[in-house]
Structure formats: C-alpha cells, structure tokens
Amino acid sequence: METDVYTKAMFGCNAIQVPLNLIVQPVNESNTKVTGIFQGQHPNMAQMMFGSKRTHVLILGDAVIRPRLVIGSDHLTGEGLTSIASFGFDRKWADKGDIILAPSDWEI
C-alpha cells in the first residue's frame, strides 16, 4: 500500500499508511492502558475495544504512522516477541542504535 499525497498532507511528510492487524487486551479495568503491538496509555484507549467486554479484540485494518522518533538498533537480536514487547521500550535504543528520524529541536 503506497502512502497517498493526502495522508502526507494531513499528517506530515514522514507519515505512512500501512496495513495493521492488531490484537488488543485491556491491562486494567478502566481500559485506559491496552497492550498489543504497542505500548501506550491514554484516556481514549477504551475506544480500541469498540465496546467489547471480551478479553481480546482482533482489529484488521489500516493505520497511519506519524513518526516522532525513529531509531534503528540490533540490541534485541535473538530476543523473542514477548521479551521485546515487555522490555524493549527503553533507553538502550538511543544508546545502542542509530537515530534515523528525530525532530530538529530534540536531543537524546
């Protein structure tokens, strides 16, 4: 799927539209933190459950990725997906990787 000019116009020159298959699981009763292929917390995370009270929700669709920071690294080579999802969101990305895209006024 190629990102069209409208996506870039709305979300910035680095935005891309990608197919996304996502399994969502609430972490707490208020559904404010949800696990999937991402890590995040926001009051609107419950919307990703689409009203379901089930343990998991499978979403097949598309996403627009608007990167704020992109870092390439090999420091998790050999780790499984569970380990990466559980422990991969840390400072080591910046310490051991290459910054591919960063806001011009931002420093690590």
Rosetta blueprint (number, residue, H / E / L):
1 M L
2 E L
3 T L
4 D L
5 V H
6 Y H
7 T H
8 K H
9 A H
10 M H
11 F H
12 G L
13 C L
14 N L
15 A L
16 I E
17 Q E
18 V E
19 P E
20 L E
21 N E
22 L E
23 I E
24 V E
25 Q E
26 P E
27 V L
28 N L
29 E L
30 S L
31 N L
32 T L
33 K E
34 V E
35 T E
36 G L
37 I L
38 F L
39 Q E
40 G E
41 Q E
42 H L
43 P H
44 N H
45 M H
46 A H
47 Q H
48 M H
49 M H
50 F L
51 G L
52 S L
53 K L
54 R L
55 T L
56 H L
57 V E
58 L E
59 I E
60 L E
61 G E
62 D E
63 A E
64 V E
65 I E
66 R L
67 P L
68 R L
69 L L
70 V E
71 I E
72 G E
73 S L
74 D L
75 H L
76 L L
77 T L
78 G L
79 E L
80 G L
81 L H
82 T H
83 S H
84 I H
85 A H
86 S H
87 F H
88 G L
89 F L
90 D L
91 R L
92 K H
93 W H
94 A H
95 D H
96 K H
97 G L
98 D E
99 I E
100 I E
101 L E
102 A L
103 P L
104 S L
105 D L
106 W L
107 E L
108 I L
